Structures are given as C-alpha cells and as structure tokens.
C-alpha cells in the first residue's frame, strides 16, 4: 500500500512537466484506479487544511456564498469539512464525462484510464492556482476579504487560468491514451471544466 501511495505521488508531481510520460506509465499500471484515488485524496486533504487555515485567519469569501444559514466568517470552516466528499464527487463526474466522450468518439474506452486523467486534470492546475496562493498568500493578508490584487485577477486565478489548464490536460490525456479525435477531446475538456466548476460554485469559495 505504501509503495502504491508513493507511486501515486510521483505520478502527480512528475505529471506537472511530463504528463505524456506519466499517462503512458499509468495506462500500464494495474493499480491506476488506486493511483488516481490517492492523488485526489491527498489533494482534498491539503485543500481542506487550506480552508481551515483561512477560517482560523478570519478570512471571508470574496464571493457571496450560496449555502444558506452559514455566516461568512464561518464559511471556510464548513468548507474544510465538505471538501473531501465534494472533491470525490467532482473526480468521478469528470471521469464519467471523459469516458462518455471517448465512447462517443468510437474508441475503446476504459473508465480506469478516465479516472487517472480526471485526477491529474484536477490535482495539477488547482494545486498551483488554488492551494498554493490560498495557503501561503491569502492568510498573510489578514482577516476579511480584502485582496492585494484586483477582483478580476482573483476571478481569473480561481476559474479562468486553472480551467484552461484543466481543459488542456483532459484533451491531451484523451489524445495520449485513446488517440481520440482532437475536436472531441476539446469538447470533452469544456464539459469537464463546466461540470467541475458547476459542482464547485454552490459549495466552495
């Protein structure tokens, strides 16, 4: 188990710069579903700790929360609790979208491969654009919701930049693993990003 966990972390870190190599290795890995699960699990735990840190620092979400009966000052505490189940649902939904589009393209699809592509497409861009700044920059700004950059840049950081990277990883992964048509890959990427952020907006800030 420990060896598989270490391998999953290696997949995650090396896929940042060499996604094609890692996807090729994962495709031959009999435990690739577990690899994807470990990646999503660790990222979820890290992001839960980020939310807890923001709550402890008195941070308030910039955007109005949609979940009723939760005070803005307590929102990140609740987010720390539901990040893990939310992330697992988003991972499975994104993988289902990848699998569906691979089937529609007439390729021999395997849900196990889709789970790996989905895990990497979540854990890489959102580690860079969510976890790192929200763990190391936002707490240093003190309590409240004030930012040292514009609200537009904040929206780009949270949605546009990681969303484009996620789309590219999904499209690249489908092309690398199943040689799927490029147009189908891009459409799948768009739907994955839409599904992921659609699940994000009601609960996460």
VEXVOFI-758164 format. One line per field, with one value per residue: residue number from 0; residue in one letter; x, y, z of N, C-alpha, C in turn. Coordinates in pm, whole numbers. Layout:
# VEXVOFI-758164
nr	(NUM / ...)
rest	(A / ...)
nxx	(X / ...)
nyy	(Y / ...)
nzz	(Z / ...)
caxx	(X / ...)
cayy	(Y / ...)
cazz	(Z / ...)
cxx	(X / ...)
cyy	(Y / ...)
czz	(Z / ...)
***
This chain:
# VEXVOFI-758164
nr	(0 / 1 / 2 / 3 / 4 / 5 / 6 / 7 / 8 / 9 / 10 / 11 / 12 / 13 / 14 / 15 / 16 / 17 / 18 / 19 / 20 / 21 / 22 / 23 / 24 / 25 / 26 / 27 / 28 / 29 / 30 / 31 / 32 / 33 / 34 / 35 / 36 / 37 / 38 / 39 / 40 / 41 / 42 / 43 / 44 / 45 / 46 / 47 / 48 / 49 / 50 / 51 / 52 / 53 / 54 / 55 / 56 / 57 / 58 / 59 / 60 / 61 / 62 / 63 / 64 / 65 / 66 / 67 / 68 / 69 / 70 / 71 / 72 / 73 / 74 / 75 / 76 / 77 / 78 / 79 / 80 / 81 / 82 / 83 / 84 / 85 / 86 / 87 / 88 / 89 / 90 / 91 / 92 / 93 / 94 / 95 / 96 / 97 / 98 / 99 / 100 / 101 / 102 / 103 / 104 / 105 / 106 / 107 / 108 / 109 / 110 / 111 / 112 / 113 / 114 / 115 / 116 / 117 / 118 / 119 / 120 / 121 / 122 / 123 / 124 / 125 / 126 / 127 / 128 / 129 / 130 / 131 / 132 / 133 / 134 / 135 / 136 / 137 / 138 / 139 / 140 / 141 / 142 / 143 / 144 / 145 / 146 / 147 / 148 / 149 / 150 / 151 / 152 / 153 / 154 / 155 / 156 / 157 / 158 / 159 / 160 / 161 / 162 / 163 / 164 / 165 / 166 / 167 / 168 / 169 / 170 / 171 / 172 / 173 / 174 / 175 / 176 / 177 / 178 / 179 / 180 / 181 / 182 / 183 / 184 / 185 / 186 / 187 / 188 / 189 / 190 / 191 / 192 / 193 / 194 / 195 / 196 / 197 / 198 / 199 / 200 / 201 / 202 / 203 / 204)
rest	(X / X / X / X / X / X / X / X / X / X / X / X / X / X / X / X / X / X / X / X / X / X / X / X / X / X / X / X / X / X / X / X / X / X / X / X / X / X / X / X / X / X / X / X / X / X / X / X / X / X / X / X / X / X / X / X / X / X / X / X / X / X / X / X / X / X / X / X / X / X / X / X / X / X / X / X / X / X / X / X / X / X / X / X / X / X / X / X / X / X / X / X / X / X / X / X / X / X / X / X / X / X / X / X / X / X / X / X / X / X / X / X / X / X / X / X / X / X / X / X / X / X / X / X / X / X / X / X / X / X / X / X / X / X / X / X / X / X / X / X / X / X / X / X / X / X / X / X / X / X / X / X / X / X / X / X / X / X / X / X / X / X / X / X / X / X / X / X / X / X / X / X / X / X / X / X / X / X / X / X / X / X / X / X / X / X / X / X / X / X / X / X / X / X / X / X / X / X / X / X / X / X / X / X / X)
nxx	(83 / 190 / 392 / 241 / 113 / 329 / 405 / 184 / 205 / 440 / 359 / 181 / 345 / 547 / 391 / 332 / 529 / 579 / 341 / 262 / 441 / 387 / 115 / 135 / 278 / 93 / -117 / -34 / -31 / -155 / -282 / -398 / -640 / -643 / -420 / -512 / -713 / -564 / -423 / -629 / -735 / -523 / -488 / -740 / -737 / -526 / -637 / -853 / -723 / -623 / -861 / -934 / -720 / -768 / -1008 / -926 / -765 / -945 / -1046 / -1275 / -1502 / -1466 / -1666 / -2021 / -2169 / -2358 / -2473 / -2719 / -2777 / -2522 / -2277 / -2067 / -1811 / -1770 / -1763 / -1542 / -1471 / -1678 / -1636 / -1394 / -1480 / -1650 / -1497 / -1355 / -1560 / -1691 / -1483 / -1433 / -1674 / -1666 / -1438 / -1518 / -1737 / -1613 / -1445 / -1639 / -1747 / -1526 / -1498 / -1745 / -1729 / -1511 / -1618 / -1819 / -1662 / -1599 / -1394 / -1208 / -1295 / -1188 / -1289 / -1112 / -882 / -990 / -1035 / -777 / -687 / -874 / -811 / -547 / -600 / -739 / -583 / -338 / -357 / -520 / -387 / -178 / -303 / -503 / -445 / -172 / -159 / -376 / -303 / -57 / -50 / -303 / -368 / -174 / -268 / -435 / -743 / -1083 / -1196 / -1035 / -809 / -479 / -471 / -660 / -1020 / -1096 / -859 / -850 / -1076 / -992 / -772 / -895 / -1076 / -1049 / -767 / -683 / -891 / -850 / -607 / -688 / -869 / -687 / -528 / -713 / -788 / -537 / -475 / -681 / -619 / -363 / -397 / -609 / -602 / -795 / -1022 / -933 / -1116 / -1324 / -1184 / -1135 / -1400 / -1478 / -1304 / -1406 / -1661 / -1588 / -1456 / -1672 / -1850 / -1697 / -1649 / -1912 / -2002 / -1842 / -1913 / -2161 / -2078 / -1810 / -1565)
nyy	(-120 / 125 / 157 / 187 / 423 / 603 / 583 / 694 / 961 / 1029 / 1009 / 1224 / 1454 / 1442 / 1454 / 1717 / 1834 / 1636 / 1510 / 1332 / 1114 / 1017 / 948 / 743 / 555 / 515 / 400 / 143 / 51 / -167 / -86 / 161 / 290 / 311 / 472 / 713 / 768 / 805 / 1038 / 1230 / 1211 / 1301 / 1562 / 1666 / 1656 / 1832 / 2068 / 2095 / 2153 / 2399 / 2553 / 2542 / 2685 / 2937 / 2996 / 3006 / 3229 / 3432 / 3495 / 3597 / 3483 / 3608 / 3609 / 3600 / 3354 / 3062 / 2871 / 2844 / 2992 / 2994 / 3180 / 3434 / 3453 / 3199 / 3034 / 2909 / 2719 / 2529 / 2463 / 2329 / 2091 / 1974 / 1951 / 1714 / 1505 / 1651 / 1683 / 1418 / 1349 / 1532 / 1439 / 1179 / 1249 / 1405 / 1213 / 1039 / 1198 / 1219 / 949 / 904 / 1075 / 962 / 716 / 807 / 896 / 666 / 509 / 255 / 260 / 292 / 309 / 322 / 443 / 695 / 785 / 831 / 1035 / 1230 / 1272 / 1379 / 1607 / 1760 / 1776 / 1891 / 2162 / 2298 / 2269 / 2444 / 2695 / 2723 / 2591 / 2669 / 2968 / 3024 / 2904 / 3011 / 3284 / 3428 / 3399 / 3568 / 3818 / 3897 / 3924 / 3923 / 4015 / 4148 / 4202 / 4200 / 4230 / 4284 / 4231 / 4115 / 3983 / 3797 / 3640 / 3537 / 3392 / 3192 / 3067 / 3102 / 3063 / 2808 / 2656 / 2658 / 2522 / 2275 / 2192 / 2162 / 1951 / 1742 / 1713 / 1655 / 1421 / 1241 / 1227 / 1118 / 871 / 733 / 813 / 991 / 1182 / 1519 / 1733 / 1620 / 1574 / 1837 / 1926 / 1750 / 1835 / 2094 / 2032 / 1889 / 2086 / 2260 / 2095 / 2047 / 2307 / 2380 / 2212 / 2313 / 2584 / 2606 / 2535 / 2590 / 2835)
nzz	(0 / 85 / -103 / -338 / -279 / -270 / -536 / -661 / -572 / -700 / -966 / -971 / -915 / -1116 / -1341 / -1379 / -1539 / -1726 / -1855 / -2060 / -2047 / -1790 / -1811 / -1997 / -1843 / -1636 / -1774 / -1812 / -1560 / -1323 / -1099 / -1137 / -1084 / -808 / -785 / -895 / -708 / -470 / -537 / -564 / -308 / -138 / -236 / -172 / 109 / 162 / 59 / 226 / 465 / 390 / 374 / 643 / 755 / 643 / 769 / 1039 / 1021 / 993 / 743 / 487 / 243 / -90 / -285 / -263 / -60 / -149 / 6 / 248 / 579 / 690 / 838 / 694 / 815 / 913 / 700 / 574 / 759 / 740 / 476 / 493 / 600 / 408 / 180 / 104 / 42 / -161 / -353 / -428 / -553 / -766 / -900 / -984 / -1145 / -1344 / -1456 / -1556 / -1757 / -1932 / -2002 / -2132 / -2359 / -2486 / -2557 / -2731 / -2936 / -3059 / -2964 / -2786 / -2475 / -2136 / -1809 / -1601 / -1706 / -1759 / -1501 / -1406 / -1581 / -1512 / -1239 / -1251 / -1404 / -1228 / -990 / -1063 / -1198 / -1011 / -775 / -820 / -869 / -678 / -422 / -352 / -361 / -187 / 47 / 118 / 54 / 85 / 370 / 478 / 432 / 629 / 830 / 694 / 361 / 187 / -87 / -232 / -496 / -799 / -817 / -1057 / -1138 / -935 / -993 / -1237 / -1148 / -993 / -1164 / -1456 / -1536 / -1410 / -1517 / -1797 / -1806 / -1700 / -1899 / -2112 / -2014 / -1996 / -2268 / -2380 / -2239 / -2322 / -2590 / -2578 / -2446 / -2573 / -2836 / -2926 / -3130 / -3203 / -3189 / -3042 / -2807 / -2717 / -2681 / -2480 / -2280 / -2234 / -2133 / -1904 / -1750 / -1720 / -1575 / -1345 / -1234 / -1213 / -1010 / -815 / -763 / -604 / -346 / -276 / -192)
caxx	(0 / 277 / 460 / 145 / 92 / 447 / 400 / 80 / 259 / 536 / 279 / 126 / 448 / 615 / 296 / 332 / 618 / 582 / 213 / 254 / 517 / 315 / -8 / 177 / 309 / -29 / -200 / 15 / -32 / -274 / -343 / -412 / -756 / -598 / -330 / -595 / -780 / -467 / -393 / -744 / -747 / -421 / -520 / -858 / -695 / -448 / -725 / -931 / -637 / -620 / -985 / -926 / -627 / -836 / -1106 / -851 / -711 / -1052 / -1075 / -1415 / -1507 / -1485 / -1796 / -2129 / -2192 / -2493 / -2527 / -2788 / -2763 / -2382 / -2221 / -1946 / -1690 / -1758 / -1781 / -1427 / -1474 / -1765 / -1571 / -1293 / -1547 / -1711 / -1407 / -1323 / -1668 / -1714 / -1377 / -1451 / -1785 / -1617 / -1345 / -1595 / -1818 / -1523 / -1403 / -1753 / -1756 / -1417 / -1532 / -1856 / -1684 / -1425 / -1710 / -1885 / -1565 / -1581 / -1271 / -1224 / -1278 / -1179 / -1316 / -991 / -797 / -1056 / -1016 / -641 / -685 / -953 / -736 / -438 / -653 / -784 / -480 / -225 / -381 / -581 / -280 / -99 / -379 / -587 / -380 / -53 / -187 / -470 / -236 / 61 / -65 / -424 / -363 / -85 / -339 / -514 / -885 / -1168 / -1195 / -952 / -702 / -375 / -484 / -796 / -1119 / -1089 / -747 / -889 / -1166 / -909 / -691 / -975 / -1157 / -1001 / -635 / -683 / -987 / -784 / -507 / -763 / -917 / -573 / -486 / -814 / -775 / -409 / -484 / -763 / -543 / -248 / -436 / -700 / -590 / -929 / -1029 / -898 / -1237 / -1392 / -1102 / -1161 / -1537 / -1477 / -1240 / -1501 / -1766 / -1528 / -1438 / -1805 / -1904 / -1617 / -1678 / -2053 / -2010 / -1766 / -1973 / -2259 / -2027 / -1671 / -1527)
cayy	(0 / 242 / 170 / 242 / 563 / 677 / 587 / 792 / 1095 / 1053 / 1038 / 1359 / 1557 / 1439 / 1486 / 1862 / 1866 / 1528 / 1439 / 1222 / 1001 / 964 / 882 / 616 / 463 / 484 / 314 / 6 / 21 / -242 / -19 / 302 / 348 / 348 / 585 / 832 / 794 / 862 / 1175 / 1314 / 1209 / 1389 / 1699 / 1705 / 1680 / 1956 / 2182 / 2108 / 2225 / 2538 / 2617 / 2557 / 2794 / 3062 / 3022 / 3046 / 3363 / 3529 / 3532 / 3591 / 3462 / 3728 / 3596 / 3565 / 3210 / 3020 / 2780 / 2929 / 2975 / 2991 / 3314 / 3445 / 3428 / 3056 / 2956 / 2825 / 2604 / 2430 / 2417 / 2231 / 1964 / 1908 / 1949 / 1576 / 1443 / 1726 / 1655 / 1282 / 1355 / 1604 / 1349 / 1075 / 1311 / 1443 / 1089 / 990 / 1280 / 1176 / 815 / 918 / 1135 / 863 / 620 / 874 / 906 / 533 / 449 / 155 / 339 / 225 / 407 / 332 / 547 / 824 / 826 / 885 / 1165 / 1322 / 1304 / 1469 / 1734 / 1836 / 1795 / 1972 / 2308 / 2358 / 2279 / 2563 / 2820 / 2731 / 2554 / 2746 / 3106 / 3032 / 2855 / 3089 / 3428 / 3486 / 3417 / 3679 / 3944 / 3930 / 3888 / 3995 / 3968 / 4238 / 4139 / 4290 / 4235 / 4320 / 4123 / 4046 / 3890 / 3689 / 3551 / 3466 / 3293 / 3082 / 2998 / 3102 / 3002 / 2663 / 2592 / 2637 / 2416 / 2151 / 2156 / 2114 / 1821 / 1644 / 1692 / 1587 / 1286 / 1159 / 1206 / 1033 / 737 / 666 / 873 / 1043 / 1296 / 1644 / 1811 / 1552 / 1600 / 1974 / 1930 / 1680 / 1924 / 2200 / 1976 / 1855 / 2211 / 2307 / 2012 / 2066 / 2437 / 2380 / 2149 / 2397 / 2714 / 2610 / 2496 / 2627 / 2975)
cazz	(0 / 94 / -231 / -434 / -243 / -318 / -682 / -695 / -551 / -807 / -1086 / -957 / -924 / -1245 / -1448 / -1400 / -1651 / -1825 / -1845 / -2154 / -1993 / -1674 / -1858 / -2055 / -1733 / -1563 / -1857 / -1794 / -1416 / -1285 / -983 / -1173 / -1016 / -674 / -801 / -909 / -581 / -375 / -577 / -528 / -162 / -79 / -272 / -94 / 247 / 162 / 38 / 350 / 559 / 344 / 418 / 789 / 780 / 610 / 876 / 1158 / 999 / 982 / 604 / 445 / 98 / -171 / -348 / -171 / -53 / -185 / 108 / 347 / 724 / 731 / 844 / 612 / 892 / 942 / 579 / 544 / 849 / 678 / 353 / 531 / 629 / 292 / 64 / 61 / -36 / -285 / -448 / -479 / -649 / -885 / -968 / -1052 / -1251 / -1453 / -1522 / -1633 / -1878 / -2019 / -2052 / -2225 / -2484 / -2552 / -2620 / -2843 / -3045 / -3117 / -2915 / -2680 / -2353 / -2006 / -1704 / -1519 / -1766 / -1740 / -1361 / -1393 / -1649 / -1430 / -1116 / -1283 / -1453 / -1110 / -887 / -1109 / -1209 / -892 / -676 / -849 / -866 / -558 / -296 / -319 / -318 / -75 / 167 / 155 / 30 / 144 / 516 / 513 / 410 / 745 / 826 / 599 / 223 / 106 / -164 / -280 / -640 / -837 / -814 / -1186 / -1134 / -845 / -1067 / -1334 / -1075 / -942 / -1264 / -1595 / -1555 / -1388 / -1607 / -1926 / -1786 / -1685 / -2032 / -2190 / -1963 / -2036 / -2411 / -2403 / -2185 / -2410 / -2714 / -2549 / -2402 / -2668 / -2969 / -2956 / -3221 / -3133 / -3161 / -2930 / -2687 / -2671 / -2630 / -2351 / -2185 / -2200 / -2047 / -1776 / -1676 / -1684 / -1468 / -1225 / -1175 / -1177 / -878 / -723 / -728 / -495 / -215 / -247 / -211)
cxx	(87 / 350 / 368 / 117 / 208 / 446 / 296 / 131 / 363 / 465 / 233 / 232 / 514 / 522 / 286 / 415 / 618 / 452 / 203 / 324 / 440 / 188 / 25 / 210 / 183 / -118 / -159 / 11 / -163 / -349 / -372 / -536 / -717 / -502 / -409 / -664 / -685 / -436 / -506 / -759 / -649 / -451 / -640 / -821 / -616 / -539 / -820 / -851 / -624 / -743 / -984 / -832 / -691 / -939 / -1036 / -797 / -817 / -1083 / -1223 / -1417 / -1535 / -1624 / -1900 / -2156 / -2338 / -2555 / -2591 / -2748 / -2619 / -2328 / -2092 / -1817 / -1666 / -1755 / -1664 / -1416 / -1560 / -1702 / -1464 / -1355 / -1600 / -1621 / -1382 / -1439 / -1699 / -1610 / -1392 / -1564 / -1740 / -1523 / -1420 / -1678 / -1731 / -1476 / -1516 / -1771 / -1648 / -1448 / -1642 / -1810 / -1589 / -1509 / -1777 / -1793 / -1536 / -1454 / -1302 / -1192 / -1269 / -1195 / -1194 / -897 / -857 / -1038 / -877 / -633 / -759 / -875 / -624 / -488 / -709 / -665 / -363 / -260 / -435 / -486 / -205 / -178 / -472 / -504 / -264 / -86 / -278 / -410 / -127 / 47 / -186 / -417 / -276 / -153 / -429 / -661 / -962 / -1156 / -1110 / -840 / -600 / -371 / -630 / -890 / -1120 / -977 / -779 / -981 / -1088 / -825 / -773 / -1043 / -1092 / -870 / -635 / -780 / -927 / -682 / -577 / -814 / -803 / -528 / -584 / -798 / -646 / -416 / -566 / -691 / -429 / -290 / -517 / -692 / -725 / -919 / -1009 / -1021 / -1313 / -1317 / -1131 / -1302 / -1545 / -1414 / -1331 / -1609 / -1711 / -1510 / -1573 / -1865 / -1830 / -1650 / -1826 / -2078 / -1941 / -1846 / -2076 / -2198 / -1893 / -1648 / -1378)
cyy	(126 / 266 / 229 / 389 / 648 / 690 / 689 / 934 / 1130 / 1084 / 1183 / 1465 / 1559 / 1474 / 1636 / 1899 / 1760 / 1448 / 1321 / 1097 / 936 / 893 / 748 / 513 / 420 / 388 / 167 / -39 / -48 / -176 / 128 / 367 / 394 / 466 / 716 / 869 / 857 / 1007 / 1269 / 1322 / 1307 / 1534 / 1750 / 1738 / 1811 / 2078 / 2202 / 2184 / 2372 / 2613 / 2639 / 2672 / 2929 / 3097 / 3071 / 3188 / 3470 / 3575 / 3512 / 3572 / 3591 / 3727 / 3554 / 3415 / 3178 / 2929 / 2865 / 2896 / 2959 / 3133 / 3321 / 3413 / 3283 / 2970 / 2862 / 2707 / 2493 / 2375 / 2314 / 2094 / 1895 / 1906 / 1808 / 1511 / 1517 / 1690 / 1515 / 1278 / 1422 / 1516 / 1243 / 1131 / 1350 / 1319 / 1031 / 1067 / 1241 / 1041 / 823 / 972 / 1041 / 759 / 682 / 889 / 772 / 465 / 346 / 223 / 249 / 332 / 426 / 439 / 685 / 875 / 886 / 1023 / 1269 / 1366 / 1404 / 1606 / 1820 / 1874 / 1882 / 2121 / 2371 / 2355 / 2410 / 2692 / 2832 / 2709 / 2646 / 2890 / 3114 / 2982 / 2950 / 3240 / 3488 / 3499 / 3534 / 3814 / 3982 / 3895 / 3971 / 3937 / 4056 / 4161 / 4244 / 4292 / 4257 / 4200 / 4046 / 3945 / 3772 / 3589 / 3472 / 3359 / 3171 / 3000 / 2990 / 3026 / 2851 / 2590 / 2563 / 2524 / 2280 / 2102 / 2097 / 1976 / 1711 / 1611 / 1616 / 1442 / 1194 / 1129 / 1107 / 889 / 664 / 718 / 925 / 1164 / 1426 / 1727 / 1751 / 1576 / 1738 / 1988 / 1862 / 1769 / 2036 / 2149 / 1939 / 1980 / 2266 / 2228 / 2036 / 2198 / 2450 / 2316 / 2236 / 2515 / 2708 / 2593 / 2558 / 2775 / 2994)
czz	(0 / -38 / -337 / -406 / -292 / -470 / -729 / -679 / -658 / -939 / -1084 / -982 / -1062 / -1361 / -1472 / -1523 / -1760 / -1822 / -1940 / -2104 / -1878 / -1715 / -1923 / -1948 / -1660 / -1642 / -1843 / -1648 / -1379 / -1169 / -1012 / -1110 / -876 / -680 / -811 / -780 / -480 / -409 / -534 / -377 / -98 / -111 / -192 / 50 / 257 / 148 / 157 / 455 / 521 / 392 / 569 / 826 / 752 / 718 / 1002 / 1144 / 982 / 841 / 574 / 294 / 22 / -235 / -245 / -177 / -85 / -81 / 218 / 491 / 771 / 726 / 762 / 688 / 924 / 816 / 553 / 640 / 790 / 550 / 382 / 554 / 504 / 169 / 14 / -13 / -165 / -390 / -508 / -581 / -778 / -967 / -1048 / -1166 / -1370 / -1530 / -1606 / -1762 / -1979 / -2082 / -2157 / -2359 / -2558 / -2623 / -2743 / -2963 / -3109 / -3074 / -2806 / -2547 / -2231 / -1898 / -1615 / -1573 / -1745 / -1598 / -1339 / -1459 / -1566 / -1306 / -1145 / -1330 / -1341 / -1022 / -933 / -1116 / -1083 / -772 / -695 / -826 / -746 / -432 / -260 / -279 / -197 / 56 / 213 / 134 / 100 / 295 / 559 / 497 / 526 / 728 / 724 / 459 / 132 / 36 / -204 / -433 / -673 / -828 / -945 / -1189 / -1043 / -916 / -1173 / -1267 / -1037 / -1052 / -1401 / -1611 / -1527 / -1479 / -1743 / -1915 / -1773 / -1820 / -2116 / -2145 / -2002 / -2185 / -2444 / -2356 / -2273 / -2540 / -2692 / -2520 / -2508 / -2810 / -3017 / -3048 / -3145 / -3098 / -3043 / -2800 / -2630 / -2615 / -2494 / -2244 / -2139 / -2105 / -1910 / -1690 / -1631 / -1570 / -1337 / -1156 / -1139 / -1041 / -772 / -672 / -614 / -355 / -178 / -274 / -186)
***
